[in-house]
Amino acid sequence: MAADSARQELTSLMRAVWITKAGGPEVLTVRETADPEPGPGQIRVRVRAAGLSFSDVMARQGLYPDAPKPPCVVGYEIAGVVDKLGPAVTAFAVGTRVMALVRFGGHADVACLPAEQAVEIPDEMGFEQAAAIPVNYLTAYHMLFRVASVRPGERVLVHMAAGGVGIAVLQLCRTIGGVVTYGTASAGKHDVLRAEGCTHPIDYHSDDYVRRIRELTDGEGVDVVLDPLGGGDWKKGLSLLRPAGRLVAYGFANLSGGERRSLGRLIRQALGVPLITPLGLMDRNRTVSGVNLGHLWGQMTLMREGLQALVTLSRAGDVTPRIDAVVPFADAAQAHRRIIQHRNIGKIVLIP
Ligand SMILES: NC(=O)c1ccc[n+]([C@@H]2O[C@H](COP(=O)([O-])OP(=O)(O)OC[C@H]3O[C@@H](n4cnc5c(N)ncnc54)[C@H](OP(=O)(O)O)[C@@H]3O)[C@@H](O)[C@H]2O)c1
């Protein structure tokens, strides 16, 4: 009897990866707290896999202003099984397998979220693959199809090409037809990039990617630059745009260069940001735009449409998340290190 009630008590405790304070990977720890209850319009999901994103790493370093103040639990995406419905929820039944965007708190074995942030996982897809879709693929989808409107035959520069978003971009570019992609990544990842459809992998450690792309394009440059690096790279990206070209800024990874935040790096990178004026853009026929999925919560119809389209593309075999590693919550620090040491190819997924 006593063992039964102790077990019951255990199952009602939520386990989560906490960022205890800003710092190196050692500030991560697994803690247990009471299970959350779904509010009106919410579902509760027993999480089977959660995506680890670059922004989670930056949040731990104290470099991601959108993250809650530590101690906190981050994580923007989950896959699992609905186990409880809040008042007025009719869209899902208990037991449905779902993938979802969450506004933090994803690195936990239970999450409560508005029902409209979830979509059903197709039968043939596993939880780990499903957890790798919401953030990376939605970001890639939104940039390519809504913001940059990439057309057949265009040239697209993709930075961090072997990361989660980068591989999603490469796979989605293949669905457009004739798109020529230039992907920057460490040399050891180039075979995978080619296999994912990258036309020209470029090792930015040993090669000046601006010079290389000029060579490859007879000096013309590219139509679209997707840049999550920021600072001086935004300037370089602008210099590579052909007339009618579009630069999409969607991250500032250059702020993060080691295990911890560095003030010197912050200042250097801030000074590298290009000054852009409407007149300058007009004269050069350039478009500069920004994407931040974390600021689109008020546009859930748009986000759901994208997620549903991605489920359809995955059913057609056009979208197959590449899982780099599946890491238990207890080893989350190792997963963070794998990203900052540039070792991941594709998505790292955490499991409770
Ligand atoms: N705006 C949005 O809505 C949104 C959504 C999702 C992601 N993002 C941004 O997109 C970028 C990619 O995210 P992700 O989750 O796909 O990345 P990821 O999978 O964690 O990619 C990590 C890889 O990026 C490369 N890299 C380049 N600069 C780096 C640096 N300073 N520190 C560590 N690694 C670096 C490394 O590979 P190589 O050595 O091969 O270069 C590394 O293995 C990030 O900047 C992220 O913040 C933005």
The ligand as an SDF file (V2000), in Angstrom:
LIG
                    3D

 48 52  0  0  0  0  0  0  0  0999 V2000
   14.4220   33.4820  -35.6330 N   0  0  0  0  0  0  0  0  0  0  0  0
   13.8980   32.2880  -35.4160 C   0  0  0  0  0  0  0  0  0  0  0  0
   12.6950   32.1240  -35.3440 O   0  0  0  0  0  0  0  0  0  0  0  0
   14.8230   31.1240  -35.2460 C   0  0  0  0  0  0  0  0  0  0  0  0
   14.3210   29.8330  -35.0830 C   0  0  0  0  0  0  0  0  0  0  0  0
   15.2160   28.7620  -34.9670 C   0  0  0  0  0  0  0  0  0  0  0  0
   16.5910   29.0080  -34.9940 C   0  0  0  0  0  0  0  0  0  0  0  0
   17.0380   30.2830  -35.1270 N   0  0  0  0  0  0  0  0  0  0  0  0
   18.4880   30.5680  -35.1950 C   0  0  0  0  0  0  0  0  0  0  0  0
   18.9990   29.7800  -36.2420 O   0  0  0  0  0  0  0  0  0  0  0  0
   20.3520   29.4550  -35.9600 C   0  0  0  0  0  0  0  0  0  0  0  0
   20.5200   27.9640  -36.1320 C   0  0  0  0  0  0  0  0  0  0  0  0
   19.8040   27.2840  -35.1130 O   0  0  0  0  0  0  0  0  0  0  0  0
   19.8390   25.7030  -35.0400 P   0  0  0  0  0  0  0  0  0  0  0  0
   19.0290   25.3060  -33.8540 O   0  0  0  0  0  0  0  0  0  0  0  0
   19.5630   25.1490  -36.3730 O   0  0  0  0  0  0  0  0  0  0  0  0
   21.3980   25.4890  -34.7470 O   0  0  0  0  0  0  0  0  0  0  0  0
   22.1510   24.1740  -34.3760 P   0  0  0  0  0  0  0  0  0  0  0  0
   21.5150   22.9870  -34.9540 O   0  0  0  0  0  0  0  0  0  0  0  0
   22.3790   24.1970  -32.9090 O   0  0  0  0  0  0  0  0  0  0  0  0
   23.5450   24.4050  -35.1300 O   0  0  0  0  0  0  0  0  0  0  0  0
   24.7410   24.4040  -34.4690 C   0  0  0  0  0  0  0  0  0  0  0  0
   25.8230   24.4700  -35.5320 C   0  0  0  0  0  0  0  0  0  0  0  0
   25.9500   25.8140  -35.9970 O   0  0  0  0  0  0  0  0  0  0  0  0
   27.3100   26.0760  -36.3650 C   0  0  0  0  0  0  0  0  0  0  0  0
   27.7250   27.3430  -35.7460 N   0  0  0  0  0  0  0  0  0  0  0  0
   27.9460   28.5170  -36.3920 C   0  0  0  0  0  0  0  0  0  0  0  0
   28.2780   29.4760  -35.5530 N   0  0  0  0  0  0  0  0  0  0  0  0
   28.2980   28.9160  -34.3180 C   0  0  0  0  0  0  0  0  0  0  0  0
   28.5960   29.4160  -33.0380 C   0  0  0  0  0  0  0  0  0  0  0  0
   28.9150   30.6790  -32.8180 N   0  0  0  0  0  0  0  0  0  0  0  0
   28.5190   28.5580  -31.9930 N   0  0  0  0  0  0  0  0  0  0  0  0
   28.1830   27.2630  -32.1730 C   0  0  0  0  0  0  0  0  0  0  0  0
   27.8870   26.7470  -33.3870 N   0  0  0  0  0  0  0  0  0  0  0  0
   27.9510   27.5720  -34.4490 C   0  0  0  0  0  0  0  0  0  0  0  0
   28.1020   24.8680  -35.9220 C   0  0  0  0  0  0  0  0  0  0  0  0
   28.3260   24.0860  -37.0830 O   0  0  0  0  0  0  0  0  0  0  0  0
   29.5100   24.4340  -38.1190 P   0  0  0  0  0  0  0  0  0  0  0  0
   30.8060   24.3560  -37.3870 O   0  0  0  0  0  0  0  0  0  0  0  0
   29.3390   23.4080  -39.1540 O   0  0  0  0  0  0  0  0  0  0  0  0
   29.2460   25.8150  -38.6260 O   0  0  0  0  0  0  0  0  0  0  0  0
   27.1950   24.1120  -34.9950 C   0  0  0  0  0  0  0  0  0  0  0  0
   27.4060   22.7040  -35.0270 O   0  0  0  0  0  0  0  0  0  0  0  0
   20.6450   30.0130  -34.5610 C   0  0  0  0  0  0  0  0  0  0  0  0
   21.2460   31.2810  -34.6910 O   0  0  0  0  0  0  0  0  0  0  0  0
   19.2640   30.1580  -33.9640 C   0  0  0  0  0  0  0  0  0  0  0  0
   19.2110   31.1340  -32.9440 O   0  0  0  0  0  0  0  0  0  0  0  0
   16.1790   31.3150  -35.2630 C   0  0  0  0  0  0  0  0  0  0  0  0
  1  2  1  0
  2  3  2  0
  2  4  1  0
  4  5  1  0
  4 48  2  0
  5  6  2  0
  6  7  1  0
  7  8  2  0
  8  9  1  0
  8 48  1  0
  9 10  1  0
  9 46  1  0
 10 11  1  0
 11 12  1  0
 11 44  1  0
 12 13  1  0
 13 14  1  0
 14 15  2  0
 14 16  1  0
 14 17  1  0
 17 18  1  0
 18 19  2  0
 18 20  1  0
 18 21  1  0
 21 22  1  0
 22 23  1  0
 23 24  1  0
 23 42  1  0
 24 25  1  0
 25 26  1  0
 25 36  1  0
 26 27  1  0
 26 35  1  0
 27 28  2  0
 28 29  1  0
 29 30  1  0
 29 35  2  0
 30 31  1  0
 30 32  2  0
 32 33  1  0
 33 34  2  0
 34 35  1  0
 36 37  1  0
 36 42  1  0
 37 38  1  0
 38 39  2  0
 38 40  1  0
 38 41  1  0
 42 43  1  0
 44 45  1  0
 44 46  1  0
 46 47  1  0
M  CHG  2   8   1  16  -1
M  END
$$$$
